[in-house]
Amino acid sequence: MKSKPEYLAFNVPERMDFVHTTDKVQHMVLQSGITEAPCLVNAMHITASVLINDDEPVLDENYKEWIERLARF
């Protein structure tokens, strides 16, 4: 199986924010030329996470409220 490691870096000025990466990841997959293989996306920082959901602004707000209730900062 072929593999092609790629890395994305994001500078997020807010303490908490959502970065929509679908277009960037899709472009990287297409550029790789690989047509069949899993695509692993993970956060390389301990305080970051990857969420997979529909691109709905209401969901972003719901997640923010939920996270703030869970761990106030």
mmCIF file of the N, C-alpha and C atoms, coordinates in Angstrom:
data_MODEL
# 
_entry.id   MODEL 
# 
loop_
_atom_site.group_PDB 
_atom_site.id 
_atom_site.type_symbol 
_atom_site.label_atom_id 
_atom_site.label_alt_id 
_atom_site.label_comp_id 
_atom_site.label_asym_id 
_atom_site.label_entity_id 
_atom_site.label_seq_id 
_atom_site.pdbx_PDB_ins_code 
_atom_site.Cartn_x 
_atom_site.Cartn_y 
_atom_site.Cartn_z 
_atom_site.occupancy 
_atom_site.B_iso_or_equiv 
_atom_site.pdbx_formal_charge 
_atom_site.auth_seq_id 
_atom_site.auth_comp_id 
_atom_site.auth_asym_id 
_atom_site.auth_atom_id 
_atom_site.pdbx_PDB_model_num 
ATOM 1   N N  . MET A 1 1  ? 0.849   -1.174 0.000  1.00 0.00 ? 1  MET A N  1 
ATOM 2   C CA . MET A 1 1  ? 0.000   0.000  0.000  1.00 0.00 ? 1  MET A CA 1 
ATOM 3   C C  . MET A 1 1  ? 0.897   1.241  0.000  1.00 0.00 ? 1  MET A C  1 
ATOM 4   N N  . LYS A 1 2  ? 0.557   2.183  -0.843 1.00 0.00 ? 2  LYS A N  1 
ATOM 5   C CA . LYS A 1 2  ? 1.301   3.441  -0.891 1.00 0.00 ? 2  LYS A CA 1 
ATOM 6   C C  . LYS A 1 2  ? 0.934   4.309  0.301  1.00 0.00 ? 2  LYS A C  1 
ATOM 7   N N  . SER A 1 3  ? 1.868   5.169  0.671  1.00 0.00 ? 3  SER A N  1 
ATOM 8   C CA . SER A 1 3  ? 1.554   6.169  1.694  1.00 0.00 ? 3  SER A CA 1 
ATOM 9   C C  . SER A 1 3  ? 2.281   7.462  1.336  1.00 0.00 ? 3  SER A C  1 
ATOM 10  N N  . LYS A 1 4  ? 1.727   8.559  1.771  1.00 0.00 ? 4  LYS A N  1 
ATOM 11  C CA . LYS A 1 4  ? 2.327   9.870  1.499  1.00 0.00 ? 4  LYS A CA 1 
ATOM 12  C C  . LYS A 1 4  ? 2.022   10.780 2.676  1.00 0.00 ? 4  LYS A C  1 
ATOM 13  N N  . PRO A 1 5  ? 2.947   10.886 3.615  1.00 0.00 ? 5  PRO A N  1 
ATOM 14  C CA . PRO A 1 5  ? 2.708   11.769 4.767  1.00 0.00 ? 5  PRO A CA 1 
ATOM 15  C C  . PRO A 1 5  ? 2.677   13.237 4.335  1.00 0.00 ? 5  PRO A C  1 
ATOM 16  N N  . GLU A 1 6  ? 1.722   13.947 4.836  1.00 0.00 ? 6  GLU A N  1 
ATOM 17  C CA . GLU A 1 6  ? 1.591   15.387 4.601  1.00 0.00 ? 6  GLU A CA 1 
ATOM 18  C C  . GLU A 1 6  ? 1.256   16.036 5.934  1.00 0.00 ? 6  GLU A C  1 
ATOM 19  N N  . TYR A 1 7  ? 1.606   17.292 6.081  1.00 0.00 ? 7  TYR A N  1 
ATOM 20  C CA . TYR A 1 7  ? 1.353   17.992 7.336  1.00 0.00 ? 7  TYR A CA 1 
ATOM 21  C C  . TYR A 1 7  ? 0.710   19.343 7.059  1.00 0.00 ? 7  TYR A C  1 
ATOM 22  N N  . LEU A 1 8  ? -0.246  19.690 7.876  1.00 0.00 ? 8  LEU A N  1 
ATOM 23  C CA . LEU A 1 8  ? -0.863  21.012 7.852  1.00 0.00 ? 8  LEU A CA 1 
ATOM 24  C C  . LEU A 1 8  ? -0.590  21.669 9.197  1.00 0.00 ? 8  LEU A C  1 
ATOM 25  N N  . ALA A 1 9  ? -0.326  22.947 9.183  1.00 0.00 ? 9  ALA A N  1 
ATOM 26  C CA . ALA A 1 9  ? -0.125  23.688 10.432 1.00 0.00 ? 9  ALA A CA 1 
ATOM 27  C C  . ALA A 1 9  ? -1.094  24.863 10.449 1.00 0.00 ? 9  ALA A C  1 
ATOM 28  N N  . PHE A 1 10 ? -1.647  25.123 11.608 1.00 0.00 ? 10 PHE A N  1 
ATOM 29  C CA . PHE A 1 10 ? -2.614  26.208 11.751 1.00 0.00 ? 10 PHE A CA 1 
ATOM 30  C C  . PHE A 1 10 ? -2.229  27.084 12.928 1.00 0.00 ? 10 PHE A C  1 
ATOM 31  N N  . ASN A 1 11 ? -2.299  28.371 12.731 1.00 0.00 ? 11 ASN A N  1 
ATOM 32  C CA . ASN A 1 11 ? -2.100  29.328 13.806 1.00 0.00 ? 11 ASN A CA 1 
ATOM 33  C C  . ASN A 1 11 ? -3.490  29.811 14.215 1.00 0.00 ? 11 ASN A C  1 
ATOM 34  N N  . VAL A 1 12 ? -3.910  29.424 15.392 1.00 0.00 ? 12 VAL A N  1 
ATOM 35  C CA . VAL A 1 12 ? -5.248  29.777 15.873 1.00 0.00 ? 12 VAL A CA 1 
ATOM 36  C C  . VAL A 1 12 ? -5.081  30.817 16.977 1.00 0.00 ? 12 VAL A C  1 
ATOM 37  N N  . PRO A 1 13 ? -5.403  32.088 16.689 1.00 0.00 ? 13 PRO A N  1 
ATOM 38  C CA . PRO A 1 13 ? -5.167  33.144 17.677 1.00 0.00 ? 13 PRO A CA 1 
ATOM 39  C C  . PRO A 1 13 ? -6.094  33.080 18.893 1.00 0.00 ? 13 PRO A C  1 
ATOM 40  N N  . GLU A 1 14 ? -7.256  32.489 18.731 1.00 0.00 ? 14 GLU A N  1 
ATOM 41  C CA . GLU A 1 14 ? -8.190  32.375 19.849 1.00 0.00 ? 14 GLU A CA 1 
ATOM 42  C C  . GLU A 1 14 ? -7.805  31.192 20.727 1.00 0.00 ? 14 GLU A C  1 
ATOM 43  N N  . ARG A 1 15 ? -8.258  31.233 21.962 1.00 0.00 ? 15 ARG A N  1 
ATOM 44  C CA . ARG A 1 15 ? -7.985  30.113 22.871 1.00 0.00 ? 15 ARG A CA 1 
ATOM 45  C C  . ARG A 1 15 ? -8.694  28.842 22.405 1.00 0.00 ? 15 ARG A C  1 
ATOM 46  N N  . MET A 1 16 ? -9.869  29.013 21.804 1.00 0.00 ? 16 MET A N  1 
ATOM 47  C CA . MET A 1 16 ? -10.608 27.882 21.259 1.00 0.00 ? 16 MET A CA 1 
ATOM 48  C C  . MET A 1 16 ? -11.238 28.314 19.946 1.00 0.00 ? 16 MET A C  1 
ATOM 49  N N  . ASP A 1 17 ? -11.085 27.479 18.928 1.00 0.00 ? 17 ASP A N  1 
ATOM 50  C CA . ASP A 1 17 ? -11.669 27.798 17.634 1.00 0.00 ? 17 ASP A CA 1 
ATOM 51  C C  . ASP A 1 17 ? -11.826 26.513 16.832 1.00 0.00 ? 17 ASP A C  1 
ATOM 52  N N  . PHE A 1 18 ? -12.555 26.600 15.752 1.00 0.00 ? 18 PHE A N  1 
ATOM 53  C CA . PHE A 1 18 ? -12.751 25.474 14.854 1.00 0.00 ? 18 PHE A CA 1 
ATOM 54  C C  . PHE A 1 18 ? -12.106 25.813 13.521 1.00 0.00 ? 18 PHE A C  1 
ATOM 55  N N  . VAL A 1 19 ? -11.287 24.906 13.017 1.00 0.00 ? 19 VAL A N  1 
ATOM 56  C CA . VAL A 1 19 ? -10.629 25.090 11.726 1.00 0.00 ? 19 VAL A CA 1 
ATOM 57  C C  . VAL A 1 19 ? -11.186 24.018 10.799 1.00 0.00 ? 19 VAL A C  1 
ATOM 58  N N  . HIS A 1 20 ? -11.833 24.444 9.743  1.00 0.00 ? 20 HIS A N  1 
ATOM 59  C CA . HIS A 1 20 ? -12.427 23.497 8.793  1.00 0.00 ? 20 HIS A CA 1 
ATOM 60  C C  . HIS A 1 20 ? -11.352 23.091 7.779  1.00 0.00 ? 20 HIS A C  1 
ATOM 61  N N  . THR A 1 21 ? -11.007 21.822 7.776  1.00 0.00 ? 21 THR A N  1 
ATOM 62  C CA . THR A 1 21 ? -9.869  21.334 6.994  1.00 0.00 ? 21 THR A CA 1 
ATOM 63  C C  . THR A 1 21 ? -10.257 20.468 5.800  1.00 0.00 ? 21 THR A C  1 
ATOM 64  N N  . THR A 1 22 ? -11.523 20.231 5.591  1.00 0.00 ? 22 THR A N  1 
ATOM 65  C CA . THR A 1 22 ? -11.958 19.291 4.554  1.00 0.00 ? 22 THR A CA 1 
ATOM 66  C C  . THR A 1 22 ? -11.361 19.610 3.194  1.00 0.00 ? 22 THR A C  1 
ATOM 67  N N  . ASP A 1 23 ? -11.456 20.860 2.747  1.00 0.00 ? 23 ASP A N  1 
ATOM 68  C CA . ASP A 1 23 ? -10.948 21.221 1.419  1.00 0.00 ? 23 ASP A CA 1 
ATOM 69  C C  . ASP A 1 23 ? -9.443  20.992 1.310  1.00 0.00 ? 23 ASP A C  1 
ATOM 70  N N  . LYS A 1 24 ? -8.703  21.346 2.350  1.00 0.00 ? 24 LYS A N  1 
ATOM 71  C CA . LYS A 1 24 ? -7.246  21.167 2.324  1.00 0.00 ? 24 LYS A CA 1 
ATOM 72  C C  . LYS A 1 24 ? -6.868  19.684 2.296  1.00 0.00 ? 24 LYS A C  1 
ATOM 73  N N  . VAL A 1 25 ? -7.542  18.892 3.108  1.00 0.00 ? 25 VAL A N  1 
ATOM 74  C CA . VAL A 1 25 ? -7.248  17.454 3.144  1.00 0.00 ? 25 VAL A CA 1 
ATOM 75  C C  . VAL A 1 25 ? -7.637  16.818 1.812  1.00 0.00 ? 25 VAL A C  1 
ATOM 76  N N  . GLN A 1 26 ? -8.781  17.190 1.283  1.00 0.00 ? 26 GLN A N  1 
ATOM 77  C CA . GLN A 1 26 ? -9.228  16.641 -0.001 1.00 0.00 ? 26 GLN A CA 1 
ATOM 78  C C  . GLN A 1 26 ? -8.215  16.980 -1.106 1.00 0.00 ? 26 GLN A C  1 
ATOM 79  N N  . HIS A 1 27 ? -7.720  18.204 -1.114 1.00 0.00 ? 27 HIS A N  1 
ATOM 80  C CA . HIS A 1 27 ? -6.727  18.615 -2.111 1.00 0.00 ? 27 HIS A CA 1 
ATOM 81  C C  . HIS A 1 27 ? -5.444  17.789 -1.967 1.00 0.00 ? 27 HIS A C  1 
ATOM 82  N N  . MET A 1 28 ? -4.998  17.581 -0.749 1.00 0.00 ? 28 MET A N  1 
ATOM 83  C CA . MET A 1 28 ? -3.781  16.799 -0.514 1.00 0.00 ? 28 MET A CA 1 
ATOM 84  C C  . MET A 1 28 ? -3.952  15.358 -0.993 1.00 0.00 ? 28 MET A C  1 
ATOM 85  N N  . VAL A 1 29 ? -5.116  14.787 -0.748 1.00 0.00 ? 29 VAL A N  1 
ATOM 86  C CA . VAL A 1 29 ? -5.382  13.412 -1.184 1.00 0.00 ? 29 VAL A CA 1 
ATOM 87  C C  . VAL A 1 29 ? -5.373  13.342 -2.708 1.00 0.00 ? 29 VAL A C  1 
ATOM 88  N N  . LEU A 1 30 ? -6.034  14.281 -3.367 1.00 0.00 ? 30 LEU A N  1 
ATOM 89  C CA . LEU A 1 30 ? -6.057  14.290 -4.832 1.00 0.00 ? 30 LEU A CA 1 
ATOM 90  C C  . LEU A 1 30 ? -4.654  14.474 -5.410 1.00 0.00 ? 30 LEU A C  1 
ATOM 91  N N  . GLN A 1 31 ? -3.855  15.356 -4.812 1.00 0.00 ? 31 GLN A N  1 
ATOM 92  C CA . GLN A 1 31 ? -2.497  15.614 -5.284 1.00 0.00 ? 31 GLN A CA 1 
ATOM 93  C C  . GLN A 1 31 ? -1.590  14.396 -5.108 1.00 0.00 ? 31 GLN A C  1 
ATOM 94  N N  . SER A 1 32 ? -1.894  13.546 -4.148 1.00 0.00 ? 32 SER A N  1 
ATOM 95  C CA . SER A 1 32 ? -1.040  12.386 -3.876 1.00 0.00 ? 32 SER A CA 1 
ATOM 96  C C  . SER A 1 32 ? -1.097  11.357 -4.997 1.00 0.00 ? 32 SER A C  1 
ATOM 97  N N  . GLY A 1 33 ? -2.203  11.337 -5.736 1.00 0.00 ? 33 GLY A N  1 
ATOM 98  C CA . GLY A 1 33 ? -2.355  10.343 -6.786 1.00 0.00 ? 33 GLY A CA 1 
ATOM 99  C C  . GLY A 1 33 ? -2.806  8.989  -6.267 1.00 0.00 ? 33 GLY A C  1 
ATOM 100 N N  . ILE A 1 34 ? -2.941  8.858  -4.982 1.00 0.00 ? 34 ILE A N  1 
ATOM 101 C CA . ILE A 1 34 ? -3.395  7.604  -4.382 1.00 0.00 ? 34 ILE A CA 1 
ATOM 102 C C  . ILE A 1 34 ? -4.914  7.556  -4.497 1.00 0.00 ? 34 ILE A C  1 
ATOM 103 N N  . THR A 1 35 ? -5.420  6.465  -5.069 1.00 0.00 ? 35 THR A N  1 
ATOM 104 C CA . THR A 1 35 ? -6.866  6.380  -5.299 1.00 0.00 ? 35 THR A CA 1 
ATOM 105 C C  . THR A 1 35 ? -7.594  5.515  -4.280 1.00 0.00 ? 35 THR A C  1 
ATOM 106 N N  . GLU A 1 36 ? -6.890  4.593  -3.649 1.00 0.00 ? 36 GLU A N  1 
ATOM 107 C CA . GLU A 1 36 ? -7.544  3.732  -2.661 1.00 0.00 ? 36 GLU A CA 1 
ATOM 108 C C  . GLU A 1 36 ? -6.623  3.533  -1.467 1.00 0.00 ? 36 GLU A C  1 
ATOM 109 N N  . ALA A 1 37 ? -7.011  4.092  -0.353 1.00 0.00 ? 37 ALA A N  1 
ATOM 110 C CA . ALA A 1 37 ? -6.259  3.937  0.896  1.00 0.00 ? 37 ALA A CA 1 
ATOM 111 C C  . ALA A 1 37 ? -6.981  4.732  1.976  1.00 0.00 ? 37 ALA A C  1 
ATOM 112 N N  . PRO A 1 38 ? -6.768  4.386  3.224  1.00 0.00 ? 38 PRO A N  1 
ATOM 113 C CA . PRO A 1 38 ? -7.349  5.204  4.288  1.00 0.00 ? 38 PRO A CA 1 
ATOM 114 C C  . PRO A 1 38 ? -6.616  6.544  4.384  1.00 0.00 ? 38 PRO A C  1 
ATOM 115 N N  . CYS A 1 39 ? -7.309  7.522  4.890  1.00 0.00 ? 39 CYS A N  1 
ATOM 116 C CA . CYS A 1 39 ? -6.710  8.840  5.120  1.00 0.00 ? 39 CYS A CA 1 
ATOM 117 C C  . CYS A 1 39 ? -6.786  9.111  6.619  1.00 0.00 ? 39 CYS A C  1 
ATOM 118 N N  . LEU A 1 40 ? -5.642  9.179  7.253  1.00 0.00 ? 40 LEU A N  1 
ATOM 119 C CA . LEU A 1 40 ? -5.577  9.411  8.692  1.00 0.00 ? 40 LEU A CA 1 
ATOM 120 C C  . LEU A 1 40 ? -5.342  10.891 8.950  1.00 0.00 ? 40 LEU A C  1 
ATOM 121 N N  . VAL A 1 41 ? -6.218  11.489 9.726  1.00 0.00 ? 41 VAL A N  1 
ATOM 122 C CA . VAL A 1 41 ? -6.074  12.895 10.118 1.00 0.00 ? 41 VAL A CA 1 
ATOM 123 C C  . VAL A 1 41 ? -6.045  12.926 11.636 1.00 0.00 ? 41 VAL A C  1 
ATOM 124 N N  . ASN A 1 42 ? -4.962  13.449 12.194 1.00 0.00 ? 42 ASN A N  1 
ATOM 125 C CA . ASN A 1 42 ? -4.914  13.541 13.650 1.00 0.00 ? 42 ASN A CA 1 
ATOM 126 C C  . ASN A 1 42 ? -4.242  14.832 14.089 1.00 0.00 ? 42 ASN A C  1 
ATOM 127 N N  . ALA A 1 43 ? -4.533  15.222 15.301 1.00 0.00 ? 43 ALA A N  1 
ATOM 128 C CA . ALA A 1 43 ? -3.949  16.431 15.887 1.00 0.00 ? 43 ALA A CA 1 
ATOM 129 C C  . ALA A 1 43 ? -2.656  16.037 16.582 1.00 0.00 ? 43 ALA A C  1 
ATOM 130 N N  . MET A 1 44 ? -1.606  16.786 16.339 1.00 0.00 ? 44 MET A N  1 
ATOM 131 C CA . MET A 1 44 ? -0.297  16.450 16.890 1.00 0.00 ? 44 MET A CA 1 
ATOM 132 C C  . MET A 1 44 ? -0.009  17.185 18.198 1.00 0.00 ? 44 MET A C  1 
ATOM 133 N N  . HIS A 1 45 ? -0.974  17.898 18.716 1.00 0.00 ? 45 HIS A N  1 
ATOM 134 C CA . HIS A 1 45 ? -0.773  18.635 19.963 1.00 0.00 ? 45 HIS A CA 1 
ATOM 135 C C  . HIS A 1 45 ? -1.733  18.092 21.009 1.00 0.00 ? 45 HIS A C  1 
ATOM 136 N N  . ILE A 1 46 ? -1.291  18.029 22.227 1.00 0.00 ? 46 ILE A N  1 
ATOM 137 C CA . ILE A 1 46 ? -2.088  17.420 23.291 1.00 0.00 ? 46 ILE A CA 1 
ATOM 138 C C  . ILE A 1 46 ? -3.389  18.171 23.571 1.00 0.00 ? 46 ILE A C  1 
ATOM 139 N N  . THR A 1 47 ? -3.420  19.471 23.308 1.00 0.00 ? 47 THR A N  1 
ATOM 140 C CA . THR A 1 47 ? -4.637  20.237 23.604 1.00 0.00 ? 47 THR A CA 1 
ATOM 141 C C  . THR A 1 47 ? -5.500  20.470 22.370 1.00 0.00 ? 47 THR A C  1 
ATOM 142 N N  . ALA A 1 48 ? -5.175  19.809 21.285 1.00 0.00 ? 48 ALA A N  1 
ATOM 143 C CA . ALA A 1 48 ? -5.978  19.933 20.065 1.00 0.00 ? 48 ALA A CA 1 
ATOM 144 C C  . ALA A 1 48 ? -6.748  18.641 19.844 1.00 0.00 ? 48 ALA A C  1 
ATOM 145 N N  . SER A 1 49 ? -7.801  18.714 19.067 1.00 0.00 ? 49 SER A N  1 
ATOM 146 C CA . SER A 1 49 ? -8.536  17.510 18.721 1.00 0.00 ? 49 SER A CA 1 
ATOM 147 C C  . SER A 1 49 ? -9.128  17.633 17.334 1.00 0.00 ? 49 SER A C  1 
ATOM 148 N N  . VAL A 1 50 ? -9.487  16.496 16.786 1.00 0.00 ? 50 VAL A N  1 
ATOM 149 C CA . VAL A 1 50 ? -10.109 16.436 15.472 1.00 0.00 ? 50 VAL A CA 1 
ATOM 150 C C  . VAL A 1 50 ? -11.532 15.951 15.669 1.00 0.00 ? 50 VAL A C  1 
ATOM 151 N N  . LEU A 1 51 ? -12.476 16.739 15.186 1.00 0.00 ? 51 LEU A N  1 
ATOM 152 C CA . LEU A 1 51 ? -13.887 16.357 15.217 1.00 0.00 ? 51 LEU A CA 1 
ATOM 153 C C  . LEU A 1 51 ? -14.350 16.149 13.786 1.00 0.00 ? 51 LEU A C  1 
ATOM 154 N N  . ILE A 1 52 ? -15.131 15.132 13.572 1.00 0.00 ? 52 ILE A N  1 
ATOM 155 C CA . ILE A 1 52 ? -15.683 14.900 12.243 1.00 0.00 ? 52 ILE A CA 1 
ATOM 156 C C  . ILE A 1 52 ? -17.189 15.063 12.354 1.00 0.00 ? 52 ILE A C  1 
ATOM 157 N N  . ASN A 1 53 ? -17.689 16.064 11.661 1.00 0.00 ? 53 ASN A N  1 
ATOM 158 C CA . ASN A 1 53 ? -19.125 16.307 11.677 1.00 0.00 ? 53 ASN A CA 1 
ATOM 159 C C  . ASN A 1 53 ? -19.509 17.131 10.459 1.00 0.00 ? 53 ASN A C  1 
ATOM 160 N N  . ASP A 1 54 ? -20.791 17.329 10.274 1.00 0.00 ? 54 ASP A N  1 
ATOM 161 C CA . ASP A 1 54 ? -21.267 18.168 9.182  1.00 0.00 ? 54 ASP A CA 1 
ATOM 162 C C  . ASP A 1 54 ? -20.831 19.601 9.425  1.00 0.00 ? 54 ASP A C  1 
ATOM 163 N N  . ASP A 1 55 ? -20.635 20.332 8.347  1.00 0.00 ? 55 ASP A N  1 
ATOM 164 C CA . ASP A 1 55 ? -20.217 21.733 8.452  1.00 0.00 ? 55 ASP A CA 1 
ATOM 165 C C  . ASP A 1 55 ? -21.448 22.589 8.734  1.00 0.00 ? 55 ASP A C  1 
ATOM 166 N N  . GLU A 1 56 ? -21.845 22.609 9.979  1.00 0.00 ? 56 GLU A N  1 
ATOM 167 C CA . GLU A 1 56 ? -23.008 23.378 10.412 1.00 0.00 ? 56 GLU A CA 1 
ATOM 168 C C  . GLU A 1 56 ? -22.574 24.375 11.472 1.00 0.00 ? 56 GLU A C  1 
ATOM 169 N N  . PRO A 1 57 ? -22.729 25.676 11.208 1.00 0.00 ? 57 PRO A N  1 
ATOM 170 C CA . PRO A 1 57 ? -22.334 26.685 12.201 1.00 0.00 ? 57 PRO A CA 1 
ATOM 171 C C  . PRO A 1 57 ? -22.992 26.479 13.568 1.00 0.00 ? 57 PRO A C  1 
ATOM 172 N N  . VAL A 1 58 ? -24.215 25.987 13.578 1.00 0.00 ? 58 VAL A N  1 
ATOM 173 C CA . VAL A 1 58 ? -24.910 25.758 14.848 1.00 0.00 ? 58 VAL A CA 1 
ATOM 174 C C  . VAL A 1 58 ? -24.176 24.692 15.663 1.00 0.00 ? 58 VAL A C  1 
ATOM 175 N N  . LEU A 1 59 ? -23.651 23.669 14.990 1.00 0.00 ? 59 LEU A N  1 
ATOM 176 C CA . LEU A 1 59 ? -22.895 22.632 15.699 1.00 0.00 ? 59 LEU A CA 1 
ATOM 177 C C  . LEU A 1 59 ? -21.639 23.212 16.333 1.00 0.00 ? 59 LEU A C  1 
ATOM 178 N N  . ASP A 1 60 ? -20.954 24.109 15.619 1.00 0.00 ? 60 ASP A N  1 
ATOM 179 C CA . ASP A 1 60 ? -19.765 24.754 16.190 1.00 0.00 ? 60 ASP A CA 1 
ATOM 180 C C  . ASP A 1 60 ? -20.121 25.469 17.488 1.00 0.00 ? 60 ASP A C  1 
ATOM 181 N N  . GLU A 1 61 ? -21.203 26.212 17.477 1.00 0.00 ? 61 GLU A N  1 
ATOM 182 C CA . GLU A 1 61 ? -21.629 26.933 18.685 1.00 0.00 ? 61 GLU A CA 1 
ATOM 183 C C  . GLU A 1 61 ? -22.007 25.967 19.800 1.00 0.00 ? 61 GLU A C  1 
ATOM 184 N N  . ASN A 1 62 ? -22.706 24.894 19.441 1.00 0.00 ? 62 ASN A N  1 
ATOM 185 C CA . ASN A 1 62 ? -23.081 23.892 20.446 1.00 0.00 ? 62 ASN A CA 1 
ATOM 186 C C  . ASN A 1 62 ? -21.839 23.251 21.071 1.00 0.00 ? 62 ASN A C  1 
ATOM 187 N N  . TYR A 1 63 ? -20.841 22.929 20.250 1.00 0.00 ? 63 TYR A N  1 
ATOM 188 C CA . TYR A 1 63 ? -19.603 22.359 20.768 1.00 0.00 ? 63 TYR A CA 1 
ATOM 189 C C  . TYR A 1 63 ? -18.902 23.339 21.700 1.00 0.00 ? 63 TYR A C  1 
ATOM 190 N N  . LYS A 1 64 ? -18.843 24.621 21.307 1.00 0.00 ? 64 LYS A N  1 
ATOM 191 C CA . LYS A 1 64 ? -18.199 25.630 22.157 1.00 0.00 ? 64 LYS A CA 1 
ATOM 192 C C  . LYS A 1 64 ? -18.875 25.701 23.523 1.00 0.00 ? 64 LYS A C  1 
ATOM 193 N N  . GLU A 1 65 ? -20.205 25.752 23.522 1.00 0.00 ? 65 GLU A N  1 
ATOM 194 C CA . GLU A 1 65 ? -20.948 25.817 24.788 1.00 0.00 ? 65 GLU A CA 1 
ATOM 195 C C  . GLU A 1 65 ? -20.697 24.567 25.625 1.00 0.00 ? 65 GLU A C  1 
ATOM 196 N N  . TRP A 1 66 ? -20.708 23.405 24.999 1.00 0.00 ? 66 TRP A N  1 
ATOM 197 C CA . TRP A 1 66 ? -20.500 22.145 25.701 1.00 0.00 ? 66 TRP A CA 1 
ATOM 198 C C  . TRP A 1 66 ? -19.097 22.093 26.315 1.00 0.00 ? 66 TRP A C  1 
ATOM 199 N N  . ILE A 1 67 ? -18.087 22.491 25.539 1.00 0.00 ? 67 ILE A N  1 
ATOM 200 C CA . ILE A 1 67 ? -16.709 22.469 26.035 1.00 0.00 ? 67 ILE A CA 1 
ATOM 201 C C  . ILE A 1 67 ? -16.542 23.454 27.188 1.00 0.00 ? 67 ILE A C  1 
ATOM 202 N N  . GLU A 1 68 ? -17.144 24.635 27.076 1.00 0.00 ? 68 GLU A N  1 
ATOM 203 C CA . GLU A 1 68 ? -17.039 25.625 28.152 1.00 0.00 ? 68 GLU A CA 1 
ATOM 204 C C  . GLU A 1 68 ? -17.697 25.128 29.436 1.00 0.00 ? 68 GLU A C  1 
ATOM 205 N N  . ARG A 1 69 ? -18.796 24.390 29.328 1.00 0.00 ? 69 ARG A N  1 
ATOM 206 C CA . ARG A 1 69 ? -19.430 23.824 30.523 1.00 0.00 ? 69 ARG A CA 1 
ATOM 207 C C  . ARG A 1 69 ? -18.559 22.722 31.123 1.00 0.00 ? 69 ARG A C  1 
ATOM 208 N N  . LEU A 1 70 ? -17.905 21.964 30.265 1.00 0.00 ? 70 LEU A N  1 
ATOM 209 C CA . LEU A 1 70 ? -17.073 20.852 30.712 1.00 0.00 ? 70 LEU A CA 1 
ATOM 210 C C  . LEU A 1 70 ? -15.800 21.335 31.400 1.00 0.00 ? 70 LEU A C  1 
ATOM 211 N N  . ALA A 1 71 ? -15.154 22.324 30.799 1.00 0.00 ? 71 ALA A N  1 
ATOM 212 C CA . ALA A 1 71 ? -13.871 22.818 31.318 1.00 0.00 ? 71 ALA A CA 1 
ATOM 213 C C  . ALA A 1 71 ? -13.806 24.324 31.120 1.00 0.00 ? 71 ALA A C  1 
ATOM 214 N N  . ARG A 1 72 ? -14.249 25.039 32.113 1.00 0.00 ? 72 ARG A N  1 
ATOM 215 C CA . ARG A 1 72 ? -14.246 26.505 32.015 1.00 0.00 ? 72 ARG A CA 1 
ATOM 216 C C  . ARG A 1 72 ? -12.820 27.037 31.974 1.00 0.00 ? 72 ARG A C  1 
ATOM 217 N N  . PHE A 1 73 ? -12.623 28.068 31.145 1.00 0.00 ? 73 PHE A N  1 
ATOM 218 C CA . PHE A 1 73 ? -11.308 28.715 31.089 1.00 0.00 ? 73 PHE A CA 1 
ATOM 219 C C  . PHE A 1 73 ? -11.467 30.199 30.978 1.00 0.00 ? 73 PHE A C  1 
# 
